[in-house]
Amino acid sequence: MAQTDLIVRRAKLDGKDVDVFVAKGKIAEVRKSAKSLDPGQAMVEEAFGLVLMPSMTDVHVHLREPGFEYKEDVESGLRAAAWGGFANIMCMANTKPVNDEDSITRFMLEKAHEYWPNGPRLFPIGALTKKLKGEELAPMSELAKAGCVAFSNDGVPVKSTELFRRAMEYASDWDRVVIDHCEDPYLGVAAGVNEGEISSRLGLPAQPDVAEALQVARDILLAEYLDLPIHLAHISCKKSIDLIRFAKERGVKVTAETAPHYLVLTEDYLENEATQYDTNAKVNPPLRTAEDQQAVFDALNDGTLDILATDHAPHAAHEKETEFDMAPCGITGLDTALSVTWQLVKNGKLKEKTFFRAWTTGPCAIFNLPVNTFKPGDPADFFLFDPDEEWTVSPETLHSKGKNTPLLGSSLKGRVKTHFIQGKKIV
């Protein structure tokens, strides 16, 4: 075993007291906690019984820089990630200018290294089309060489099926996956509320679940025809899940994510007296029905939905403090995702193995990112977690610039106490 640099003492892993030995940024050994040991030259971190968790990966984040730094920037977004338990962050291309040139990709990576040289690691997602207009493919080869790990048109659906087909083909030349925001471009685009009885009573323009499912069906059929992978973003409804499940049974190379807000909120939130018309709950795709929510839980637990992603979408307060139909869509999520989803494990709604697959091994397998499973040689990416610490979601407790979450004022349980990436303490 190489010279140990770090020893984490008396941590809880899978219910057992363990000591973790780190050498050269990698896991060297995990063994039953000893009553005493000689650390030699190694730094010692006393866990005092805190839970040891592998760092998580979020494949769907909006960091807003360049161009919208008043909402979020690379420094603040990665700070929220660090305290949220994330070691790997994939950021979308809807910046200003759009990340459709290698110079923008390099700028993002330079910012990340400047502010967080030891991580969290930033993995940019390149624009699928120039300026996200859906008219001409972006220079994928340049973007891939600069460091983009996937391609997406983010929240602007590509109308042309022919162009989308070519995008999938060219992305595969660089061993990259296309991520699609599934939304019919003509059916309730970005309405932010689910079409149904509640939207009718509220008098709001709405989007039906079929708007998502139509695009899911198109993407699945293309993936099957081309025999190429496709990743479907923030799936929210049963119709989409049924299509994905049937596709997987046929062997289609489709993977899919959902987001924590679909697990804890439904469209009912917008009709409750205390939260009626709350623009912090305006998100795209919108919060769906209780039936859809149960379908999402079932699909996560049975593997139809592969992973979780926050779709972290920070906005400034003045942008959300307006009429519902005028407010932008988006919920900030990096700060709250761990606490929210771990509580679902404790409540029995999510299986523990689902939690770890959805936040660690699953996303890293899809996008070929580093992951820690606590085996020798794995990157020493982990955090110490207090599952019992209660905290209140408030502007003061959120590390992101974005405070736009319907969870404001809620009491959550579970907090990151310290975080190591490649054996280096980052918070």
CORVENZI-V322196 format. One record per residue. N is the residue number from 0. PSI is psi in whole degrees, -180 to 180 (999 if undefined). OMEGA is omega in whole degrees, 0 to 359 (none if undefined). D_LAST is the distance of its C-alpha to the last C-alpha in Angstrom with 2 decimals. Layout:
n=N psi=PSI omega=OMEGA d_last=D_LAST
n=N psi=PSI omega=OMEGA d_last=D_LAST
//
This chain:
n=0 psi=135 omega=180 d_last=27.20
n=1 psi=164 omega=179 d_last=25.39
n=2 psi=124 omega=182 d_last=23.88
n=3 psi=132 omega=179 d_last=20.86
n=4 psi=-31 omega=186 d_last=17.67
n=5 psi=139 omega=173 d_last=15.41
n=6 psi=123 omega=174 d_last=16.66
n=7 psi=119 omega=188 d_last=15.02
n=8 psi=139 omega=170 d_last=17.68
n=9 psi=54 omega=174 d_last=19.33
n=10 psi=156 omega=178 d_last=17.39
n=11 psi=120 omega=176 d_last=19.43
n=12 psi=119 omega=184 d_last=20.31
n=13 psi=36 omega=177 d_last=23.37
n=14 psi=2 omega=182 d_last=24.27
n=15 psi=150 omega=176 d_last=24.49
n=16 psi=122 omega=183 d_last=22.82
n=17 psi=159 omega=167 d_last=21.51
n=18 psi=137 omega=180 d_last=20.06
n=19 psi=129 omega=181 d_last=18.24
n=20 psi=129 omega=183 d_last=19.08
n=21 psi=134 omega=177 d_last=17.40
n=22 psi=127 omega=178 d_last=19.45
n=23 psi=42 omega=175 d_last=19.02
n=24 psi=5 omega=182 d_last=16.15
n=25 psi=156 omega=175 d_last=18.27
n=26 psi=123 omega=177 d_last=19.04
n=27 psi=-42 omega=182 d_last=21.87
n=28 psi=146 omega=169 d_last=22.83
n=29 psi=122 omega=181 d_last=22.13
n=30 psi=165 omega=180 d_last=24.63
n=31 psi=136 omega=185 d_last=25.72
n=32 psi=130 omega=180 d_last=23.96
n=33 psi=152 omega=178 d_last=26.10
n=34 psi=-34 omega=178 d_last=27.19
n=35 psi=154 omega=176 d_last=26.56
n=36 psi=160 omega=177 d_last=25.69
n=37 psi=109 omega=184 d_last=25.66
n=38 psi=-13 omega=184 d_last=22.26
n=39 psi=-127 omega=180 d_last=24.04
n=40 psi=1 omega=185 d_last=21.79
n=41 psi=146 omega=170 d_last=18.77
n=42 psi=141 omega=181 d_last=15.51
n=43 psi=130 omega=175 d_last=15.48
n=44 psi=115 omega=179 d_last=12.84
n=45 psi=121 omega=182 d_last=14.89
n=46 psi=-24 omega=179 d_last=14.37
n=47 psi=38 omega=175 d_last=17.30
n=48 psi=4 omega=176 d_last=18.48
n=49 psi=155 omega=181 d_last=15.52
n=50 psi=134 omega=178 d_last=16.16
n=51 psi=123 omega=181 d_last=14.95
n=52 psi=145 omega=174 d_last=14.83
n=53 psi=143 omega=178 d_last=14.99
n=54 psi=150 omega=186 d_last=12.77
n=55 psi=169 omega=179 d_last=14.95
n=56 psi=133 omega=177 d_last=16.84
n=57 psi=117 omega=186 d_last=18.13
n=58 psi=6 omega=185 d_last=21.33
n=59 psi=90 omega=184 d_last=22.29
n=60 psi=144 omega=174 d_last=20.24
n=61 psi=111 omega=181 d_last=21.64
n=62 psi=-10 omega=169 d_last=19.53
n=63 psi=-17 omega=180 d_last=22.66
n=64 psi=131 omega=10 d_last=22.32
n=65 psi=157 omega=167 d_last=24.84
n=66 psi=-33 omega=183 d_last=27.19
n=67 psi=45 omega=185 d_last=25.61
n=68 psi=-17 omega=177 d_last=22.67
n=69 psi=-21 omega=176 d_last=23.73
n=70 psi=-46 omega=184 d_last=22.64
n=71 psi=156 omega=170 d_last=19.36
n=72 psi=176 omega=184 d_last=18.28
n=73 psi=-42 omega=182 d_last=16.25
n=74 psi=-50 omega=183 d_last=13.46
n=75 psi=-36 omega=179 d_last=13.29
n=76 psi=-43 omega=179 d_last=13.99
n=77 psi=-27 omega=174 d_last=11.24
n=78 psi=-45 omega=177 d_last=8.75
n=79 psi=-38 omega=178 d_last=10.61
n=80 psi=-45 omega=181 d_last=10.55
n=81 psi=-47 omega=180 d_last=6.89
n=82 psi=-17 omega=178 d_last=6.99
n=83 psi=-7 omega=178 d_last=10.45
n=84 psi=13 omega=184 d_last=10.07
n=85 psi=131 omega=176 d_last=11.59
n=86 psi=-28 omega=181 d_last=11.71
n=87 psi=130 omega=180 d_last=15.05
n=88 psi=125 omega=173 d_last=16.29
n=89 psi=124 omega=186 d_last=19.99
n=90 psi=138 omega=182 d_last=21.06
n=91 psi=165 omega=191 d_last=24.61
n=92 psi=3 omega=186 d_last=27.16
n=93 psi=58 omega=176 d_last=28.32
n=94 psi=-176 omega=179 d_last=27.22
n=95 psi=102 omega=6 d_last=29.74
n=96 psi=159 omega=178 d_last=31.04
n=97 psi=148 omega=177 d_last=30.63
n=98 psi=70 omega=177 d_last=28.89
n=99 psi=15 omega=177 d_last=32.33
n=100 psi=148 omega=183 d_last=32.39
n=101 psi=-27 omega=180 d_last=30.58
n=102 psi=-34 omega=178 d_last=29.75
n=103 psi=-42 omega=177 d_last=27.62
n=104 psi=-48 omega=180 d_last=25.78
n=105 psi=-37 omega=178 d_last=25.13
n=106 psi=-46 omega=179 d_last=24.04
n=107 psi=-46 omega=182 d_last=21.32
n=108 psi=-37 omega=178 d_last=20.10
n=109 psi=-41 omega=178 d_last=20.31
n=110 psi=-44 omega=180 d_last=18.24
n=111 psi=-44 omega=181 d_last=15.44
n=112 psi=-35 omega=180 d_last=15.68
n=113 psi=-46 omega=186 d_last=15.99
n=114 psi=-33 omega=183 d_last=12.86
n=115 psi=69 omega=185 d_last=10.56
n=116 psi=-25 omega=180 d_last=12.54
n=117 psi=11 omega=181 d_last=10.53
n=118 psi=165 omega=13 d_last=10.20
n=119 psi=148 omega=179 d_last=10.45
n=120 psi=139 omega=178 d_last=14.10
n=121 psi=131 omega=178 d_last=16.64
n=122 psi=101 omega=182 d_last=20.14
n=123 psi=148 omega=171 d_last=22.69
n=124 psi=124 omega=182 d_last=25.63
n=125 psi=152 omega=175 d_last=28.84
n=126 psi=140 omega=178 d_last=31.49
n=127 psi=-40 omega=179 d_last=34.37
n=128 psi=158 omega=181 d_last=36.94
n=129 psi=128 omega=180 d_last=37.27
n=130 psi=19 omega=181 d_last=35.78
n=131 psi=26 omega=183 d_last=35.38
n=132 psi=-13 omega=179 d_last=39.07
n=133 psi=23 omega=184 d_last=40.22
n=134 psi=-32 omega=184 d_last=43.07
n=135 psi=137 omega=181 d_last=42.16
n=136 psi=143 omega=174 d_last=39.70
n=137 psi=161 omega=180 d_last=36.78
n=138 psi=84 omega=188 d_last=36.84
n=139 psi=-37 omega=182 d_last=34.96
n=140 psi=-44 omega=179 d_last=35.56
n=141 psi=-43 omega=182 d_last=34.01
n=142 psi=-41 omega=179 d_last=30.97
n=143 psi=-44 omega=180 d_last=30.53
n=144 psi=-32 omega=181 d_last=30.90
n=145 psi=-17 omega=177 d_last=28.32
n=146 psi=5 omega=178 d_last=25.66
n=147 psi=132 omega=185 d_last=26.39
n=148 psi=-7 omega=179 d_last=26.01
n=149 psi=173 omega=179 d_last=28.19
n=150 psi=144 omega=179 d_last=30.52
n=151 psi=149 omega=171 d_last=31.05
n=152 psi=13 omega=178 d_last=33.05
n=153 psi=-128 omega=187 d_last=30.36
n=154 psi=13 omega=181 d_last=32.09
n=155 psi=97 omega=184 d_last=35.40
n=156 psi=139 omega=177 d_last=37.57
n=157 psi=116 omega=184 d_last=39.72
n=158 psi=-38 omega=185 d_last=43.26
n=159 psi=115 omega=177 d_last=45.05
n=160 psi=-35 omega=178 d_last=45.04
n=161 psi=-46 omega=180 d_last=46.53
n=162 psi=-40 omega=180 d_last=43.72
n=163 psi=-38 omega=176 d_last=41.10
n=164 psi=-49 omega=181 d_last=42.94
n=165 psi=-37 omega=179 d_last=42.88
n=166 psi=-44 omega=178 d_last=39.17
n=167 psi=-41 omega=181 d_last=38.56
n=168 psi=-47 omega=181 d_last=40.91
n=169 psi=-37 omega=178 d_last=39.44
n=170 psi=-37 omega=180 d_last=35.84
n=171 psi=-26 omega=177 d_last=37.04
n=172 psi=-26 omega=181 d_last=38.41
n=173 psi=17 omega=179 d_last=34.87
n=174 psi=42 omega=178 d_last=33.68
n=175 psi=151 omega=179 d_last=31.70
n=176 psi=142 omega=173 d_last=31.75
n=177 psi=132 omega=176 d_last=32.79
n=178 psi=126 omega=182 d_last=30.86
n=179 psi=133 omega=169 d_last=33.22
n=180 psi=108 omega=188 d_last=32.91
n=181 psi=106 omega=180 d_last=35.98
n=182 psi=121 omega=176 d_last=38.06
n=183 psi=127 omega=187 d_last=41.76
n=184 psi=1 omega=181 d_last=42.07
n=185 psi=2 omega=191 d_last=45.05
n=186 psi=93 omega=176 d_last=44.29
n=187 psi=43 omega=186 d_last=42.33
n=188 psi=126 omega=174 d_last=39.75
n=189 psi=34 omega=181 d_last=36.47
n=190 psi=-34 omega=175 d_last=38.28
n=191 psi=2 omega=175 d_last=35.23
n=192 psi=146 omega=182 d_last=37.28
n=193 psi=137 omega=179 d_last=39.04
n=194 psi=126 omega=181 d_last=42.81
n=195 psi=-160 omega=183 d_last=44.70
n=196 psi=-40 omega=183 d_last=46.16
n=197 psi=-45 omega=179 d_last=43.18
n=198 psi=-34 omega=178 d_last=42.97
n=199 psi=-44 omega=179 d_last=46.75
n=200 psi=-35 omega=180 d_last=46.62
n=201 psi=-16 omega=180 d_last=43.89
n=202 psi=36 omega=184 d_last=45.89
n=203 psi=142 omega=170 d_last=43.06
n=204 psi=141 omega=190 d_last=43.33
n=205 psi=166 omega=178 d_last=41.77
n=206 psi=126 omega=177 d_last=40.88
n=207 psi=158 omega=179 d_last=42.43
n=208 psi=-27 omega=180 d_last=40.66
n=209 psi=-22 omega=177 d_last=43.21
n=210 psi=-38 omega=176 d_last=41.70
n=211 psi=-47 omega=186 d_last=38.68
n=212 psi=-34 omega=179 d_last=40.85
n=213 psi=-45 omega=182 d_last=43.29
n=214 psi=-34 omega=175 d_last=40.70
n=215 psi=-45 omega=180 d_last=39.24
n=216 psi=-44 omega=179 d_last=42.80
n=217 psi=-48 omega=184 d_last=43.34
n=218 psi=-40 omega=179 d_last=40.24
n=219 psi=-45 omega=180 d_last=41.09
n=220 psi=-40 omega=177 d_last=44.65
n=221 psi=-46 omega=180 d_last=43.60
n=222 psi=-40 omega=180 d_last=41.17
n=223 psi=-43 omega=181 d_last=43.99
n=224 psi=-42 omega=183 d_last=46.58
n=225 psi=-14 omega=186 d_last=44.54
n=226 psi=46 omega=180 d_last=42.96
n=227 psi=154 omega=181 d_last=39.58
n=228 psi=152 omega=172 d_last=36.20
n=229 psi=142 omega=176 d_last=34.99
n=230 psi=128 omega=184 d_last=31.79
n=231 psi=125 omega=185 d_last=32.30
n=232 psi=155 omega=171 d_last=29.62
n=233 psi=62 omega=178 d_last=28.94
n=234 psi=135 omega=189 d_last=32.07
n=235 psi=-9 omega=190 d_last=33.17
n=236 psi=160 omega=183 d_last=36.72
n=237 psi=-38 omega=180 d_last=39.07
n=238 psi=-44 omega=179 d_last=41.40
n=239 psi=-43 omega=182 d_last=38.75
n=240 psi=-42 omega=178 d_last=37.65
n=241 psi=-41 omega=179 d_last=41.29
n=242 psi=-43 omega=181 d_last=41.70
n=243 psi=-43 omega=180 d_last=38.61
n=244 psi=-45 omega=179 d_last=39.70
n=245 psi=-39 omega=179 d_last=43.20
n=246 psi=-43 omega=180 d_last=41.94
n=247 psi=-36 omega=177 d_last=39.86
n=248 psi=-28 omega=179 d_last=42.94
n=249 psi=-4 omega=179 d_last=44.80
n=250 psi=13 omega=177 d_last=42.23
n=251 psi=142 omega=182 d_last=40.97
n=252 psi=66 omega=181 d_last=37.73
n=253 psi=134 omega=171 d_last=35.89
n=254 psi=158 omega=186 d_last=32.32
n=255 psi=154 omega=179 d_last=30.89
n=256 psi=162 omega=164 d_last=27.90
n=257 psi=177 omega=185 d_last=27.68
n=258 psi=153 omega=183 d_last=25.08
n=259 psi=-34 omega=183 d_last=23.80
n=260 psi=-25 omega=177 d_last=25.86
n=261 psi=-15 omega=180 d_last=29.03
n=262 psi=-23 omega=186 d_last=28.28
n=263 psi=-10 omega=181 d_last=27.95
n=264 psi=149 omega=172 d_last=30.30
n=265 psi=180 omega=180 d_last=33.83
n=266 psi=-21 omega=179 d_last=36.27
n=267 psi=-30 omega=181 d_last=37.40
n=268 psi=-38 omega=185 d_last=34.44
n=269 psi=-12 omega=180 d_last=36.16
n=270 psi=-15 omega=178 d_last=39.37
n=271 psi=143 omega=186 d_last=38.12
n=272 psi=-41 omega=185 d_last=39.46
n=273 psi=-22 omega=186 d_last=36.15
n=274 psi=14 omega=183 d_last=34.38
n=275 psi=133 omega=179 d_last=37.38
n=276 psi=24 omega=180 d_last=36.80
n=277 psi=112 omega=182 d_last=33.06
n=278 psi=-18 omega=176 d_last=31.99
n=279 psi=-15 omega=177 d_last=28.35
n=280 psi=9 omega=176 d_last=29.82
n=281 psi=114 omega=186 d_last=31.62
n=282 psi=157 omega=181 d_last=30.27
n=283 psi=118 omega=0 d_last=31.93
n=284 psi=160 omega=186 d_last=33.14
n=285 psi=166 omega=171 d_last=33.83
n=286 psi=133 omega=186 d_last=33.19
n=287 psi=-160 omega=184 d_last=36.08
n=288 psi=170 omega=176 d_last=38.27
n=289 psi=-34 omega=177 d_last=37.64
n=290 psi=-43 omega=177 d_last=39.56
n=291 psi=-42 omega=181 d_last=37.29
n=292 psi=-44 omega=179 d_last=34.21
n=293 psi=-37 omega=178 d_last=35.77
n=294 psi=-37 omega=178 d_last=36.60
n=295 psi=-45 omega=177 d_last=32.97
n=296 psi=-48 omega=181 d_last=31.93
n=297 psi=-41 omega=183 d_last=34.80
n=298 psi=-36 omega=175 d_last=34.03
n=299 psi=-46 omega=184 d_last=30.40
n=300 psi=-29 omega=180 d_last=31.53
n=301 psi=0 omega=175 d_last=34.41
n=302 psi=-1 omega=176 d_last=32.60
n=303 psi=-44 omega=168 d_last=34.55
n=304 psi=123 omega=190 d_last=31.33
n=305 psi=-41 omega=192 d_last=29.05
n=306 psi=169 omega=170 d_last=25.58
n=307 psi=150 omega=174 d_last=23.48
n=308 psi=146 omega=187 d_last=21.96
n=309 psi=-28 omega=194 d_last=20.74
n=310 psi=42 omega=180 d_last=23.00
n=311 psi=113 omega=185 d_last=20.39
n=312 psi=81 omega=182 d_last=22.85
n=313 psi=141 omega=174 d_last=21.77
n=314 psi=156 omega=176 d_last=24.72
n=315 psi=155 omega=184 d_last=25.42
n=316 psi=-41 omega=185 d_last=26.94
n=317 psi=-22 omega=180 d_last=30.34
n=318 psi=-31 omega=179 d_last=30.61
n=319 psi=-20 omega=182 d_last=30.33
n=320 psi=69 omega=181 d_last=32.46
n=321 psi=-177 omega=179 d_last=35.74
n=322 psi=149 omega=186 d_last=38.29
n=323 psi=-47 omega=185 d_last=37.01
n=324 psi=-8 omega=177 d_last=38.91
n=325 psi=-18 omega=185 d_last=37.69
n=326 psi=149 omega=176 d_last=33.93
n=327 psi=155 omega=176 d_last=31.75
n=328 psi=146 omega=173 d_last=30.50
n=329 psi=143 omega=178 d_last=26.86
n=330 psi=133 omega=174 d_last=24.17
n=331 psi=139 omega=189 d_last=20.46
n=332 psi=-13 omega=185 d_last=18.69
n=333 psi=-36 omega=183 d_last=15.13
n=334 psi=-30 omega=191 d_last=13.82
n=335 psi=-15 omega=190 d_last=16.64
n=336 psi=-46 omega=182 d_last=17.63
n=337 psi=-52 omega=182 d_last=15.98
n=338 psi=-44 omega=183 d_last=17.31
n=339 psi=-49 omega=186 d_last=20.61
n=340 psi=-31 omega=176 d_last=21.40
n=341 psi=-34 omega=177 d_last=20.39
n=342 psi=-32 omega=176 d_last=22.71
n=343 psi=-31 omega=174 d_last=25.38
n=344 psi=-47 omega=181 d_last=25.11
n=345 psi=-30 omega=179 d_last=25.60
n=346 psi=-4 omega=178 d_last=28.49
n=347 psi=7 omega=181 d_last=30.12
n=348 psi=-30 omega=175 d_last=30.18
n=349 psi=136 omega=173 d_last=27.94
n=350 psi=146 omega=180 d_last=28.39
n=351 psi=-41 omega=179 d_last=25.37
n=352 psi=-30 omega=175 d_last=26.35
n=353 psi=-45 omega=179 d_last=26.54
n=354 psi=-51 omega=184 d_last=22.97
n=355 psi=-37 omega=175 d_last=21.67
n=356 psi=-44 omega=187 d_last=24.26
n=357 psi=-28 omega=183 d_last=23.55
n=358 psi=-13 omega=186 d_last=19.79
n=359 psi=-80 omega=187 d_last=19.63
n=360 psi=-36 omega=183 d_last=22.91
n=361 psi=-59 omega=181 d_last=24.95
n=362 psi=-35 omega=181 d_last=23.29
n=363 psi=-32 omega=177 d_last=22.59
n=364 psi=-41 omega=182 d_last=26.26
n=365 psi=-42 omega=188 d_last=27.58
n=366 psi=12 omega=174 d_last=25.77
n=367 psi=54 omega=181 d_last=25.43
n=368 psi=159 omega=180 d_last=21.65
n=369 psi=141 omega=182 d_last=19.70
n=370 psi=145 omega=178 d_last=19.09
n=371 psi=122 omega=172 d_last=18.16
n=372 psi=13 omega=180 d_last=20.86
n=373 psi=28 omega=172 d_last=20.15
n=374 psi=149 omega=179 d_last=23.27
n=375 psi=133 omega=181 d_last=23.69
n=376 psi=-16 omega=177 d_last=22.91
n=377 psi=152 omega=175 d_last=20.43
n=378 psi=137 omega=183 d_last=17.18
n=379 psi=67 omega=179 d_last=14.57
n=380 psi=109 omega=182 d_last=12.42
n=381 psi=163 omega=176 d_last=11.46
n=382 psi=156 omega=174 d_last=9.42
n=383 psi=129 omega=193 d_last=10.64
n=384 psi=132 omega=173 d_last=12.40
n=385 psi=101 omega=185 d_last=14.59
n=386 psi=-13 omega=184 d_last=17.52
n=387 psi=-9 omega=181 d_last=19.40
n=388 psi=124 omega=178 d_last=17.23
n=389 psi=141 omega=177 d_last=19.11
n=390 psi=154 omega=182 d_last=17.94
n=391 psi=131 omega=179 d_last=20.02
n=392 psi=117 omega=181 d_last=19.48
n=393 psi=165 omega=177 d_last=20.09
n=394 psi=-30 omega=182 d_last=19.47
n=395 psi=-28 omega=183 d_last=17.28
n=396 psi=-5 omega=178 d_last=14.99
n=397 psi=129 omega=181 d_last=14.66
n=398 psi=-25 omega=177 d_last=12.08
n=399 psi=152 omega=171 d_last=14.74
n=400 psi=-29 omega=181 d_last=17.70
n=401 psi=124 omega=178 d_last=19.88
n=402 psi=12 omega=187 d_last=20.87
n=403 psi=82 omega=177 d_last=23.75
n=404 psi=138 omega=176 d_last=23.56
n=405 psi=-5 omega=178 d_last=26.40
n=406 psi=-2 omega=178 d_last=23.96
n=407 psi=130 omega=181 d_last=23.66
n=408 psi=-11 omega=180 d_last=24.74
n=409 psi=152 omega=174 d_last=24.20
n=410 psi=123 omega=179 d_last=22.70
n=411 psi=162 omega=180 d_last=20.35
n=412 psi=133 omega=179 d_last=19.28
n=413 psi=127 omega=185 d_last=16.14
n=414 psi=139 omega=173 d_last=12.45
n=415 psi=131 omega=180 d_last=9.18
n=416 psi=-38 omega=175 d_last=8.02
n=417 psi=153 omega=189 d_last=5.42
n=418 psi=131 omega=178 d_last=5.48
n=419 psi=135 omega=173 d_last=7.54
n=420 psi=125 omega=187 d_last=9.75
n=421 psi=41 omega=176 d_last=12.97
n=422 psi=3 omega=180 d_last=11.96
n=423 psi=132 omega=179 d_last=9.28
n=424 psi=123 omega=181 d_last=5.81
n=425 psi=-25 omega=174 d_last=3.83
n=426 psi=999 omega=none d_last=0.00
//
